[in-house]
């Protein structure tokens, strides 16, 4: 991974669009684009980028932390949310109570701010496994916030018509057309034309247990 890969990976992990990262790091969206595609290899605002992404400048440059001291320290736990099934997630928009909290045994913690209705899902399949750069392989868990507004580039959980389960993809808007994109290039994108409802935006991604 190069600096562009690391910037993009952390941005997506935090659920930020390029515009949002640009605002946080006091630069322009085009500057973020140039870094992520490798056109800018030594950004002048490296310190601001690192601060916005909650990592050290050394991590962005070389993929390692500086010495033995964490740049951001220990992150505060912001709450626990239920780990539910993909079928339950798919029923989210139709059911008054898509799952019963007293029947959920696993409640992973998160260090990000999320609404009370957020929930975790365990990634299935290889559609979000990328051969290069940012990847979300099978077995990781994702925190879905139904109250976040989807924007182009965000990772989302959506429900397609005639499907029982929800699906996890990257939401993209290009030339006025919306589609769901897999990170795995072997999976074709799905055009969204009224046949899909966005359930929520992914705000946290992690391994529940180290594999």
Backbone as a chain_set.jsonl record, in Angstrom:
{"seq": "XXXXXXXXXXXXXXXXXXXXXXXXXXXXXXXXXXXXXXXXXXXXXXXXXXXXXXXXXXXXXXXXXXXXXXXXXXXXXXXXXXXXXXXXXXXXXXXXXXXXXXXXXXXXXXXXXXXXXXXXXXXXXXXXXXXXXXXXXXXXXXXXXXXXXXXXXXXXXXXXXXXXXXXXXXXXXXXXXXXXXXXXXXXXXXXXXXXXXXXXXXXXXXXXXXX", "coords": {"N": [[0.832, -1.202, 0.0], [0.46, 2.255, -0.751], [0.824, 5.79, 0.096], [-1.514, 6.978, -0.876], [-3.297, 4.796, -0.964], [-3.471, 4.25, 1.775], [-4.595, 6.618, 2.792], [-7.102, 6.605, 1.474], [-8.144, 4.178, 2.441], [-8.365, 4.661, 5.24], [-10.097, 6.835, 5.152], [-12.475, 5.716, 4.068], [-12.928, 3.805, 6.011], [-13.63, 5.422, 8.133], [-15.957, 6.377, 7.174], [-16.087, 8.661, 5.605], [-16.65, 11.061, 3.031], [-14.844, 12.236, 0.106], [-15.096, 14.995, -0.015], [-15.767, 15.613, 2.659], [-13.447, 14.803, 4.02], [-11.662, 16.573, 2.862], [-12.576, 19.018, 3.88], [-12.094, 18.641, 6.621], [-9.331, 18.435, 6.637], [-8.51, 20.831, 5.701], [-8.269, 21.437, 2.926], [-8.757, 20.907, -0.634], [-11.28, 19.012, -2.457], [-10.234, 18.008, -4.851], [-7.543, 17.882, -4.254], [-7.522, 15.781, -2.428], [-8.381, 13.734, -4.112], [-6.158, 13.64, -5.864], [-4.163, 12.733, -4.139], [-5.151, 10.181, -3.427], [-5.22, 8.804, -5.876], [-2.607, 8.624, -6.437], [-1.278, 10.66, -7.716], [-0.328, 12.845, -6.274], [2.322, 12.427, -4.276], [3.631, 13.304, -2.018], [1.996, 14.97, -0.006], [1.509, 18.378, 0.916], [-0.011, 19.055, 3.075], [0.241, 17.056, 5.002], [0.281, 16.729, 7.824], [-2.192, 17.808, 8.61], [-3.878, 16.06, 7.227], [-3.275, 13.628, 8.5], [-4.137, 14.196, 11.105], [-6.882, 14.574, 10.639], [-7.597, 12.008, 9.935], [-7.084, 10.582, 12.172], [-4.593, 9.323, 12.616], [-1.0, 8.822, 12.665], [1.434, 10.994, 11.05], [3.578, 9.475, 10.19], [2.458, 6.996, 9.796], [0.809, 7.419, 7.546], [2.768, 8.066, 5.644], [4.616, 5.875, 5.647], [3.35, 3.611, 6.566], [3.737, 2.783, 9.147], [3.731, 3.31, 12.711], [5.067, 6.046, 14.633], [7.805, 5.328, 16.563], [7.109, 3.984, 19.79], [4.882, 5.252, 20.624], [1.538, 6.055, 20.523], [-0.186, 8.061, 18.178], [-2.708, 9.177, 18.53], [-3.552, 8.198, 20.928], [-5.513, 6.276, 23.309], [-8.607, 5.291, 22.122], [-11.887, 6.341, 22.981], [-14.515, 4.29, 24.172], [-17.614, 4.307, 22.585], [-20.007, 3.047, 22.825], [-22.19, 0.1, 22.693], [-23.483, -2.142, 20.269], [-26.022, -4.197, 18.719], [-25.229, -7.328, 17.138], [-26.579, -8.383, 14.285], [-28.564, -10.475, 12.03], [-28.318, -10.83, 8.413], [-30.776, -11.136, 7.24], [-32.469, -9.991, 9.143], [-31.547, -7.378, 8.927], [-32.382, -6.849, 6.341], [-35.089, -6.672, 6.71], [-35.388, -4.304, 7.906], [-36.526, -1.824, 7.015], [-39.179, -2.447, 6.627], [-40.251, -3.637, 8.906], [-41.626, -2.977, 12.147], [-40.274, -3.735, 14.41], [-37.468, -5.05, 13.706], [-35.784, -6.876, 14.922], [-35.452, -8.491, 18.126], [-34.096, -7.03, 20.897], [-33.542, -8.339, 23.277], [-33.01, -10.847, 22.461], [-30.593, -10.864, 21.286], [-27.287, -11.891, 21.468], [-24.682, -11.017, 21.084], [-22.897, -8.059, 21.396], [-20.979, -5.979, 20.082], [-18.465, -3.454, 20.757], [-17.92, 0.041, 19.901], [-15.839, 2.753, 18.764], [-16.722, 4.968, 17.547], [-19.075, 7.639, 16.907], [-22.482, 6.882, 16.817], [-25.944, 6.459, 15.89], [-28.729, 5.565, 18.06], [-30.125, 3.491, 16.896], [-28.373, 1.966, 15.475], [-26.586, -0.917, 14.167], [-24.641, -3.967, 14.087], [-23.227, -5.975, 11.438], [-22.066, -9.089, 10.139], [-19.654, -9.513, 7.682], [-20.257, -11.237, 4.657], [-19.184, -13.454, 2.08], [-17.2, -12.527, -0.895], [-17.476, -10.106, -2.184], [-16.729, -7.579, -1.325], [-14.073, -7.753, -1.029], [-11.071, -6.573, -1.918], [-8.405, -6.826, -4.301], [-6.343, -5.011, -4.117], [-5.388, -2.155, -2.155], [-7.923, -0.612, -0.109], [-9.934, -2.912, 1.674], [-12.619, -5.111, 2.59], [-12.861, -7.909, 3.94], [-14.489, -11.179, 4.106], [-15.939, -12.033, 7.216], [-15.168, -9.836, 8.753], [-16.704, -7.262, 10.802], [-19.302, -4.869, 10.393], [-20.488, -1.653, 11.255], [-23.638, -0.32, 11.056], [-25.384, 2.615, 10.451], [-28.575, 3.672, 10.462], [-29.492, 6.265, 10.41], [-27.759, 7.941, 9.16], [-27.058, 9.933, 6.304], [-26.814, 8.724, 3.011], [-24.083, 9.167, 0.751], [-22.27, 9.774, -2.282], [-19.672, 7.47, -2.693], [-19.729, 6.512, -0.139], [-19.834, 3.655, 2.042], [-22.447, 1.371, 2.145], [-25.368, -0.344, 3.441], [-27.841, -2.014, 1.757], [-31.146, -2.743, 0.439], [-32.348, -4.752, -2.027], [-35.035, -5.043, -4.385], [-37.138, -7.933, -4.29], [-35.302, -9.455, -2.929], [-34.366, -11.289, -0.05], [-32.413, -10.791, 1.818], [-30.217, -8.189, 3.023], [-27.688, -6.189, 1.338], [-24.192, -5.431, 1.069], [-22.403, -2.742, -0.075], [-20.549, -0.26, -2.03], [-21.823, 2.94, -2.349], [-22.458, 4.77, -5.197], [-22.523, 7.703, -7.225], [-22.71, 8.75, -10.475], [-22.581, 10.91, -13.098], [-25.253, 11.535, -12.669], [-26.401, 9.062, -12.37], [-27.162, 6.367, -10.199], [-25.538, 3.747, -8.457], [-24.655, 0.526, -7.032], [-21.594, -0.492, -5.955], [-19.207, -3.074, -5.947], [-16.197, -3.778, -4.109], [-14.608, -5.731, -5.04], [-13.355, -6.375, -8.157], [-14.344, -8.392, -9.763], [-16.997, -8.585, -9.388], [-19.859, -7.348, -10.814], [-21.214, -3.959, -11.015], [-24.336, -2.82, -9.555], [-27.039, -1.293, -10.959], [-28.964, 1.349, -9.67], [-32.263, 2.051, -9.74], [-34.705, 2.83, -8.548], [-35.233, 0.366, -7.612], [-34.165, -0.251, -5.208], [-33.451, 0.227, -1.746], [-31.803, 2.229, 0.584], [-30.549, 1.11, 3.561], [-28.787, 1.867, 5.581], [-25.755, 3.683, 6.502], [-22.374, 2.662, 6.566], [-20.397, 3.017, 9.396], [-18.357, 2.105, 10.949], [-15.776, -0.336, 10.898], [-14.403, -3.465, 11.607], [-12.379, -6.205, 12.909], [-13.989, -8.64, 14.755], [-12.793, -10.574, 16.276], [-9.322, -11.236, 16.276], [-8.177, -12.801, 13.409]], "CA": [[0.0, 0.0, 0.0], [1.164, 3.534, -0.738], [0.149, 6.807, 0.9], [-2.87, 7.152, -1.393], [-4.099, 3.661, -0.503], [-3.729, 4.383, 3.214], [-5.544, 7.722, 2.977], [-8.422, 6.15, 1.037], [-8.607, 3.133, 3.355], [-8.793, 5.282, 6.496], [-11.271, 7.673, 4.868], [-13.639, 4.845, 3.945], [-13.138, 3.188, 7.325], [-14.302, 6.422, 8.969], [-17.224, 6.74, 6.554], [-16.004, 10.038, 5.121], [-16.532, 11.318, 1.6], [-13.66, 13.042, -0.199], [-15.43, 16.371, 0.38], [-15.702, 15.729, 4.118], [-12.041, 14.749, 4.414], [-11.049, 17.83, 2.42], [-12.947, 20.055, 4.85], [-11.407, 18.371, 7.89], [-7.883, 18.607, 6.49], [-8.281, 22.198, 5.225], [-7.797, 21.414, 1.546], [-9.838, 20.762, -1.605], [-11.584, 17.642, -2.839], [-9.313, 17.599, -5.905], [-6.283, 17.512, -3.603], [-7.715, 14.436, -1.883], [-8.391, 12.841, -5.278], [-4.786, 13.509, -6.359], [-3.421, 11.883, -3.203], [-5.655, 8.809, -3.468], [-4.887, 8.134, -7.146], [-1.154, 8.543, -6.539], [-0.706, 11.794, -8.448], [0.43, 13.581, -5.258], [2.966, 11.421, -3.434], [4.083, 13.941, -0.776], [1.097, 16.102, 0.219], [2.024, 19.418, 1.802], [-0.842, 19.121, 4.283], [0.299, 15.721, 5.596], [-0.083, 16.786, 9.238], [-3.641, 17.998, 8.691], [-4.494, 14.815, 6.775], [-3.107, 12.639, 9.566], [-5.024, 14.575, 12.208], [-8.267, 14.336, 10.219], [-7.812, 10.566, 9.837], [-6.755, 9.994, 13.476], [-3.388, 8.498, 12.528], [0.217, 9.621, 12.678], [1.995, 11.269, 9.724], [4.456, 8.358, 9.825], [1.627, 5.91, 9.275], [0.412, 7.744, 6.174], [3.948, 8.045, 4.771], [5.331, 4.602, 5.557], [2.558, 2.487, 7.044], [4.139, 2.415, 10.507], [3.606, 4.359, 13.707], [6.339, 6.603, 15.09], [8.257, 4.808, 17.845], [6.152, 3.174, 20.522], [3.86, 6.141, 21.15], [0.401, 6.241, 19.626], [-0.404, 9.471, 17.835], [-4.006, 9.65, 19.012], [-3.862, 7.645, 22.232], [-6.562, 5.272, 23.394], [-9.908, 5.822, 21.73], [-12.943, 6.126, 23.966], [-15.64, 3.471, 23.752], [-18.809, 5.137, 22.428], [-21.236, 2.282, 23.016], [-22.307, -1.258, 22.183], [-24.626, -2.291, 19.371], [-26.282, -5.619, 18.469], [-24.8, -7.993, 15.909], [-27.812, -9.004, 13.793], [-28.443, -11.244, 10.79], [-28.576, -10.092, 7.18], [-32.221, -11.173, 7.017], [-33.026, -8.952, 10.018], [-31.21, -6.08, 8.326], [-33.221, -6.683, 5.162], [-36.452, -6.354, 7.151], [-35.321, -3.079, 8.705], [-37.408, -0.759, 6.539], [-40.568, -2.88, 6.612], [-40.713, -4.097, 10.212], [-41.583, -2.038, 13.264], [-39.205, -4.248, 15.265], [-36.814, -6.06, 12.87], [-35.2, -7.888, 15.798], [-35.673, -8.233, 19.544], [-32.796, -6.815, 21.529], [-33.303, -9.316, 24.341], [-32.612, -12.111, 21.841], [-29.258, -10.684, 20.711], [-26.26, -12.281, 22.438], [-23.394, -10.369, 20.82], [-23.009, -6.594, 21.325], [-19.628, -5.408, 19.965], [-18.283, -2.038, 21.069], [-17.378, 0.907, 18.85], [-15.228, 4.008, 19.221], [-17.26, 6.06, 16.722], [-20.423, 8.075, 17.263], [-23.526, 6.286, 15.983], [-27.282, 6.64, 16.452], [-29.193, 4.474, 18.921], [-30.68, 2.411, 16.079], [-27.3, 1.324, 14.7], [-26.403, -2.353, 14.406], [-23.502, -4.61, 13.421], [-23.418, -7.12, 10.555], [-20.824, -9.78, 9.792], [-19.505, -9.546, 6.223], [-20.298, -12.545, 4.018], [-18.779, -13.478, 0.682], [-15.972, -11.829, -1.288], [-17.762, -8.97, -3.063], [-16.057, -6.377, -0.836], [-12.656, -8.074, -0.888], [-10.335, -5.974, -3.035], [-7.037, -7.343, -4.415], [-5.406, -3.935, -3.775], [-5.961, -1.029, -1.422], [-8.907, -0.84, 0.95], [-10.688, -4.146, 1.495], [-13.433, -5.543, 3.729], [-13.037, -9.332, 3.659], [-15.48, -11.962, 4.841], [-15.617, -12.234, 8.626], [-15.137, -8.561, 9.461], [-18.033, -6.769, 11.144], [-19.523, -3.478, 9.988], [-21.519, -0.968, 12.031], [-24.539, 0.363, 10.126], [-26.192, 3.658, 11.085], [-29.709, 3.981, 9.578], [-29.823, 7.69, 10.435], [-26.793, 8.678, 8.344], [-27.465, 10.136, 4.914], [-25.839, 8.184, 2.06], [-23.484, 10.077, -0.225], [-21.421, 9.053, -3.23], [-18.419, 7.015, -2.122], [-19.965, 5.904, 1.167], [-20.189, 2.247, 2.108], [-23.825, 1.297, 2.629], [-26.124, -1.595, 3.404], [-29.043, -1.707, 0.977], [-32.089, -3.844, 0.193], [-32.838, -4.795, -3.401], [-36.348, -5.665, -4.547], [-37.184, -9.384, -4.497], [-34.232, -10.107, -2.176], [-34.707, -11.418, 1.367], [-31.334, -10.275, 2.638], [-29.591, -6.926, 2.647], [-26.399, -6.327, 0.665], [-23.172, -4.461, 1.488], [-21.699, -2.251, -1.253], [-20.203, 1.161, -2.045], [-22.844, 3.719, -3.045], [-21.804, 5.684, -6.124], [-23.33, 8.521, -8.134], [-21.865, 9.171, -11.587], [-23.363, 11.512, -14.179], [-26.663, 11.475, -12.319], [-26.848, 7.678, -12.211], [-26.77, 5.761, -8.929], [-25.321, 2.306, -8.515], [-23.965, -0.113, -5.924], [-20.337, -1.003, -6.492], [-18.406, -3.974, -5.124], [-14.763, -3.49, -4.129], [-14.025, -6.813, -5.824], [-13.623, -6.059, -9.568], [-15.005, -9.511, -10.44], [-18.44, -8.462, -9.161], [-20.34, -6.179, -11.569], [-22.035, -3.015, -10.247], [-25.79, -2.917, -9.672], [-27.66, 0.006, -11.213], [-30.079, 1.655, -8.768], [-33.265, 2.834, -10.483], [-35.974, 2.663, -7.847], [-35.356, -1.022, -7.183], [-33.27, -0.421, -4.068], [-33.6, 1.146, -0.622], [-30.62, 2.276, 1.438], [-30.898, 0.86, 4.957], [-27.933, 2.678, 6.436], [-24.372, 3.945, 6.097], [-21.377, 2.001, 7.412], [-19.625, 4.026, 10.129], [-17.214, 1.462, 11.605], [-15.425, -1.65, 10.357], [-13.321, -4.046, 12.405], [-12.437, -7.624, 13.206], [-14.511, -8.902, 16.099], [-11.671, -11.29, 16.877], [-8.196, -11.299, 15.347], [-8.202, -14.129, 12.767]], "C": [[0.866, 1.251, 0.0], [0.352, 4.554, 0.055], [-1.293, 7.026, 0.434], [-3.807, 6.041, -0.94], [-4.464, 3.81, 0.968], [-4.722, 5.51, 3.509], [-6.959, 7.263, 2.61], [-8.997, 5.118, 1.996], [-9.125, 3.725, 4.661], [-10.036, 6.139, 6.283], [-12.535, 6.822, 4.803], [-13.965, 4.169, 5.267], [-13.906, 4.125, 8.25], [-15.635, 6.878, 8.377], [-17.257, 8.158, 6.025], [-16.001, 10.08, 3.595], [-15.254, 12.119, 1.364], [-13.88, 14.497, 0.184], [-15.264, 16.575, 1.879], [-14.26, 15.694, 4.609], [-11.327, 16.034, 4.022], [-11.343, 18.952, 3.41], [-12.18, 19.879, 6.149], [-9.912, 18.644, 7.807], [-7.515, 19.933, 5.83], [-7.687, 22.237, 3.817], [-9.0, 21.254, 0.621], [-10.09, 19.292, -1.918], [-10.609, 17.148, -3.906], [-7.966, 17.201, -5.323], [-6.371, 16.108, -3.023], [-7.705, 13.408, -3.009], [-6.967, 12.588, -5.756], [-3.937, 12.627, -5.453], [-3.843, 10.428, -3.375], [-5.308, 8.084, -4.765], [-3.384, 8.077, -7.381], [-0.505, 9.672, -7.297], [0.133, 12.673, -7.521], [1.004, 12.577, -4.279], [3.461, 11.985, -2.11], [3.218, 15.175, -0.506], [1.652, 17.097, 1.224], [1.232, 19.498, 3.099], [-0.882, 17.773, 5.004], [-0.152, 15.723, 7.053], [-1.594, 16.941, 9.411], [-4.391, 16.741, 8.253], [-4.449, 13.76, 7.873], [-4.052, 12.928, 10.728], [-6.477, 14.276, 11.866], [-8.608, 12.851, 10.198], [-7.47, 9.826, 11.125], [-5.599, 8.996, 13.407], [-2.175, 9.412, 12.598], [0.672, 9.924, 11.253], [2.877, 10.12, 9.242], [3.658, 7.198, 9.247], [1.226, 6.19, 7.826], [1.589, 7.626, 5.214], [4.463, 6.637, 4.54], [4.536, 3.393, 6.018], [2.913, 2.019, 8.43], [3.937, 3.598, 11.432], [4.991, 4.823, 14.135], [6.677, 6.056, 16.461], [7.215, 3.902, 18.475], [4.983, 3.993, 21.046], [2.752, 6.316, 20.122], [0.158, 7.72, 19.4], [-1.688, 10.009, 18.45], [-4.39, 9.083, 20.372], [-4.982, 6.615, 22.15], [-7.907, 5.904, 23.05], [-10.972, 5.433, 22.755], [-14.056, 5.266, 23.377], [-16.903, 4.324, 23.723], [-20.115, 4.349, 22.573], [-21.159, 0.886, 22.427], [-23.58, -1.367, 21.349], [-24.797, -3.766, 19.005], [-25.725, -6.102, 17.132], [-25.988, -8.8, 15.406], [-27.551, -9.756, 12.493], [-28.74, -10.367, 9.582], [-30.064, -10.091, 6.835], [-32.902, -10.109, 7.871], [-32.755, -7.567, 9.453], [-32.089, -5.801, 7.116], [-34.652, -6.318, 5.5], [-36.528, -4.991, 7.82], [-36.358, -2.039, 8.298], [-38.884, -1.139, 6.604], [-41.113, -3.186, 8.003], [-40.629, -2.996, 11.259], [-40.443, -2.423, 14.201], [-38.496, -5.369, 14.506], [-36.107, -7.149, 13.666], [-35.513, -7.504, 17.24], [-34.329, -8.15, 20.247], [-32.495, -7.848, 22.606], [-32.913, -10.687, 23.792], [-31.219, -12.036, 21.215], [-28.208, -10.968, 21.778], [-24.968, -11.487, 22.287], [-23.599, -8.875, 20.594], [-21.606, -5.989, 21.251], [-19.607, -3.909, 20.274], [-17.804, -1.274, 19.836], [-16.774, 2.152, 19.476], [-15.703, 5.189, 18.386], [-18.659, 6.426, 17.211], [-21.431, 7.481, 16.284], [-24.873, 6.469, 16.671], [-27.697, 5.407, 17.25], [-29.7, 3.278, 18.123], [-29.629, 1.663, 15.262], [-27.167, -0.152, 15.073], [-25.194, -2.856, 13.619], [-23.991, -5.733, 12.502], [-22.065, -7.771, 10.313], [-20.754, -9.948, 8.274], [-19.48, -10.987, 5.718], [-19.826, -12.423, 2.57], [-17.562, -12.611, 0.392], [-16.227, -10.583, -2.127], [-17.066, -7.689, -2.621], [-14.593, -6.642, -0.506], [-11.921, -7.562, -2.12], [-8.924, -6.55, -3.095], [-5.984, -6.297, -4.069], [-6.135, -2.863, -2.973], [-6.941, -1.46, -0.352], [-9.74, -2.076, 0.657], [-11.467, -4.465, 2.757], [-13.751, -7.023, 3.515], [-14.117, -9.984, 4.522], [-15.017, -12.172, 6.278], [-15.495, -10.954, 9.422], [-16.568, -8.164, 9.825], [-18.119, -5.282, 10.825], [-20.657, -2.891, 10.829], [-22.341, -0.093, 11.091], [-25.408, 1.363, 10.893], [-27.335, 4.047, 10.14], [-30.038, 5.469, 9.502], [-28.812, 8.556, 9.68], [-27.3, 8.784, 6.908], [-26.413, 9.553, 3.97], [-25.343, 9.26, 1.107], [-22.569, 9.263, -1.118], [-20.075, 8.724, -2.593], [-18.565, 6.349, -0.774], [-20.213, 4.405, 1.016], [-21.565, 2.15, 2.753], [-24.304, -0.15, 2.685], [-27.467, -1.258, 2.774], [-29.898, -2.954, 0.809], [-32.608, -3.719, -1.229], [-34.202, -5.469, -3.445], [-36.195, -7.159, -4.822], [-36.02, -10.12, -3.842], [-34.631, -10.152, -0.706], [-33.672, -10.759, 2.265], [-30.862, -8.915, 2.131], [-28.266, -7.213, 1.947], [-25.483, -5.18, 1.061], [-22.361, -4.048, 0.271], [-21.274, -0.79, -1.054], [-21.23, 1.894, -2.91], [-22.158, 4.767, -3.91], [-22.838, 6.445, -6.952], [-22.398, 9.053, -9.217], [-22.756, 9.657, -12.727], [-24.865, 11.373, -13.932], [-27.22, 10.081, -12.14], [-26.313, 7.115, -10.904], [-26.547, 4.26, -9.126], [-24.584, 1.826, -7.272], [-22.746, -0.83, -6.483], [-19.65, -1.92, -5.484], [-16.945, -3.537, -5.184], [-14.005, -4.558, -4.908], [-14.359, -6.578, -7.3], [-14.309, -7.182, -10.333], [-16.519, -9.489, -10.24], [-18.944, -7.213, -9.88], [-21.18, -5.254, -10.692], [-23.523, -3.251, -10.504], [-26.371, -1.521, -9.851], [-28.866, 0.182, -10.285], [-31.062, 2.563, -9.509], [-34.651, 2.685, -9.865], [-36.188, 1.269, -7.322], [-34.57, -1.302, -5.91], [-33.569, 0.627, -3.004], [-32.344, 1.075, 0.249], [-31.062, 2.121, 2.893], [-30.068, 1.726, 5.889], [-26.532, 2.8, 5.885], [-23.428, 3.265, 7.082], [-20.488, 3.057, 8.062], [-18.429, 3.433, 10.865], [-17.031, 0.082, 11.001], [-14.298, -2.209, 11.211], [-13.443, -5.566, 12.42], [-13.0, -7.773, 14.608], [-13.456, -9.625, 16.922], [-10.556, -11.329, 15.849], [-8.143, -12.688, 14.735], [-6.863, -14.838, 12.899]], "O": [[1.892, 1.298, 0.678], [-0.689, 4.219, 0.621], [-2.187, 7.234, 1.254], [-4.957, 6.292, -0.577], [-5.595, 3.541, 1.373], [-5.587, 5.37, 4.373], [-7.905, 7.509, 3.359], [-10.181, 5.162, 2.33], [-10.193, 3.343, 5.139], [-10.926, 6.168, 7.133], [-13.55, 7.164, 5.411], [-15.133, 3.981, 5.606], [-14.73, 3.683, 9.051], [-16.358, 7.665, 8.989], [-18.312, 8.793, 5.992], [-15.407, 9.217, 2.95], [-14.651, 12.624, 2.311], [-12.958, 15.163, 0.655], [-14.698, 17.574, 2.321], [-13.885, 16.454, 5.502], [-10.482, 16.529, 4.767], [-10.459, 19.743, 3.739], [-11.674, 20.849, 6.714], [-9.295, 19.04, 8.796], [-6.365, 20.146, 5.446], [-6.733, 22.968, 3.549], [-10.138, 21.447, 1.048], [-9.237, 18.437, -1.681], [-10.198, 15.989, -3.872], [-7.315, 16.289, -5.832], [-5.418, 15.333, -3.109], [-7.099, 12.343, -2.884], [-6.603, 11.444, -6.027], [-3.095, 11.865, -5.929], [-2.994, 9.54, -3.461], [-5.119, 6.868, -4.755], [-2.931, 7.549, -8.396], [0.708, 9.652, -7.506], [1.178, 13.186, -7.923], [0.26, 11.942, -3.532], [3.689, 11.227, -1.168], [3.654, 16.3, -0.749], [2.198, 16.711, 2.257], [1.752, 19.96, 4.115], [-1.916, 17.391, 5.552], [-0.881, 14.827, 7.479], [-2.2, 16.284, 10.258], [-5.418, 16.393, 8.836], [-5.443, 13.087, 8.147], [-4.686, 12.021, 11.267], [-7.223, 13.778, 12.709], [-9.758, 12.47, 10.413], [-7.552, 8.599, 11.182], [-5.628, 7.954, 14.062], [-2.311, 10.635, 12.591], [0.329, 9.181, 10.334], [2.926, 9.821, 8.049], [4.111, 6.506, 8.335], [1.294, 5.3, 6.978], [1.43, 7.141, 4.094], [4.72, 6.236, 3.405], [4.999, 2.261, 5.876], [2.445, 0.965, 8.863], [3.967, 4.75, 10.999], [5.968, 4.084, 14.014], [5.939, 6.279, 17.421], [6.527, 3.149, 17.785], [4.177, 3.491, 21.829], [3.013, 6.686, 18.978], [0.282, 8.53, 20.319], [-1.747, 11.172, 18.848], [-5.434, 9.44, 20.918], [-5.346, 6.148, 21.07], [-8.291, 6.924, 23.622], [-10.947, 4.337, 23.316], [-14.487, 5.475, 22.243], [-17.233, 4.987, 24.707], [-21.201, 4.917, 22.458], [-20.192, 0.532, 21.752], [-24.608, -0.772, 21.671], [-23.816, -4.509, 18.983], [-25.748, -5.382, 16.133], [-26.369, -9.794, 16.025], [-26.46, -9.686, 11.928], [-29.337, -9.298, 9.708], [-30.557, -9.152, 6.21], [-33.798, -9.407, 7.402], [-33.617, -6.689, 9.491], [-32.495, -4.662, 6.884], [-35.355, -5.725, 4.683], [-37.599, -4.564, 8.251], [-37.0, -1.438, 9.159], [-39.748, -0.263, 6.634], [-42.306, -3.014, 8.253], [-39.698, -2.192, 11.265], [-39.736, -1.561, 14.723], [-38.879, -6.531, 14.644], [-35.856, -8.233, 13.141], [-35.802, -6.345, 17.538], [-33.528, -9.083, 20.197], [-31.336, -8.198, 22.828], [-32.533, -11.581, 24.549], [-30.722, -13.025, 20.677], [-28.226, -10.371, 22.855], [-24.236, -11.305, 23.261], [-24.368, -8.468, 19.724], [-21.092, -5.527, 22.27], [-20.595, -3.2, 20.077], [-17.345, -1.866, 18.86], [-17.15, 2.554, 20.577], [-15.158, 6.288, 18.496], [-19.337, 5.62, 17.848], [-21.252, 7.567, 15.069], [-24.937, 6.618, 17.892], [-27.092, 4.342, 17.129], [-29.701, 2.158, 18.633], [-29.975, 0.813, 14.441], [-27.581, -0.575, 16.152], [-24.782, -2.255, 12.627], [-25.024, -6.355, 12.752], [-21.038, -7.092, 10.283], [-21.686, -10.465, 7.658], [-18.785, -11.843, 6.267], [-20.049, -11.401, 1.921], [-16.965, -12.032, 1.3], [-15.293, -10.049, -2.727], [-16.832, -6.801, -3.441], [-13.952, -5.864, 0.2], [-12.124, -8.059, -3.228], [-8.299, -6.746, -2.053], [-4.846, -6.651, -3.759], [-7.348, -2.691, -3.102], [-6.81, -2.533, 0.237], [-10.198, -2.272, -0.469], [-11.036, -4.135, 3.862], [-14.801, -7.354, 2.965], [-14.583, -9.423, 5.513], [-13.845, -12.455, 6.526], [-15.694, -10.963, 10.636], [-17.527, -8.662, 9.235], [-17.148, -4.54, 10.966], [-21.662, -3.556, 11.08], [-21.797, 0.775, 10.409], [-26.079, 1.003, 11.86], [-27.089, 4.689, 9.119], [-30.786, 5.891, 8.619], [-28.992, 9.769, 9.574], [-27.892, 7.847, 6.372], [-25.23, 9.859, 4.115], [-26.095, 10.151, 0.71], [-22.141, 8.172, -0.74], [-19.419, 9.596, -2.023], [-17.637, 5.692, -0.303], [-20.732, 3.947, -0.002], [-21.819, 2.773, 3.784], [-23.728, -1.045, 2.066], [-28.148, -0.328, 3.206], [-29.432, -4.075, 1.011], [-33.225, -2.718, -1.595], [-34.491, -6.358, -2.643], [-35.257, -7.592, -5.492], [-35.771, -11.283, -4.159], [-35.169, -9.182, -0.173], [-33.997, -10.236, 3.331], [-31.079, -8.548, 0.976], [-27.78, -8.345, 1.962], [-25.951, -4.08, 1.356], [-21.705, -4.882, -0.354], [-21.6, -0.17, -0.042], [-21.474, 1.517, -4.056], [-21.364, 5.564, -3.41], [-23.88, 5.908, -7.326], [-21.413, 9.727, -8.917], [-23.579, 8.907, -13.251], [-25.643, 11.127, -14.855], [-28.391, 9.923, -11.794], [-25.161, 7.351, -10.539], [-27.276, 3.6, -9.867], [-23.97, 2.615, -6.554], [-22.86, -1.671, -7.374], [-19.528, -1.579, -4.307], [-16.502, -2.988, -6.192], [-12.893, -4.32, -5.379], [-15.535, -6.581, -7.664], [-14.805, -6.959, -11.437], [-17.241, -10.279, -10.85], [-18.485, -6.112, -9.573], [-21.795, -5.71, -9.727], [-23.913, -3.806, -11.531], [-26.209, -0.664, -8.982], [-29.683, -0.727, -10.135], [-30.735, 3.697, -9.858], [-35.637, 2.447, -10.562], [-37.192, 0.994, -6.665], [-34.334, -2.46, -5.567], [-33.898, 1.77, -3.319], [-31.886, -0.01, 0.604], [-31.859, 2.916, 3.392], [-30.582, 2.259, 6.873], [-26.16, 2.118, 4.93], [-23.659, 3.291, 8.291], [-19.898, 3.89, 7.374], [-17.577, 4.174, 11.356], [-17.999, -0.586, 10.638], [-13.337, -1.499, 11.507], [-14.454, -6.135, 12.009], [-12.543, -7.112, 15.541], [-13.253, -9.332, 18.101], [-10.83, -11.445, 14.654], [-8.071, -13.673, 15.471], [-6.709, -15.961, 12.418]]}, "num_chains": 1, "name": "protein.A"}
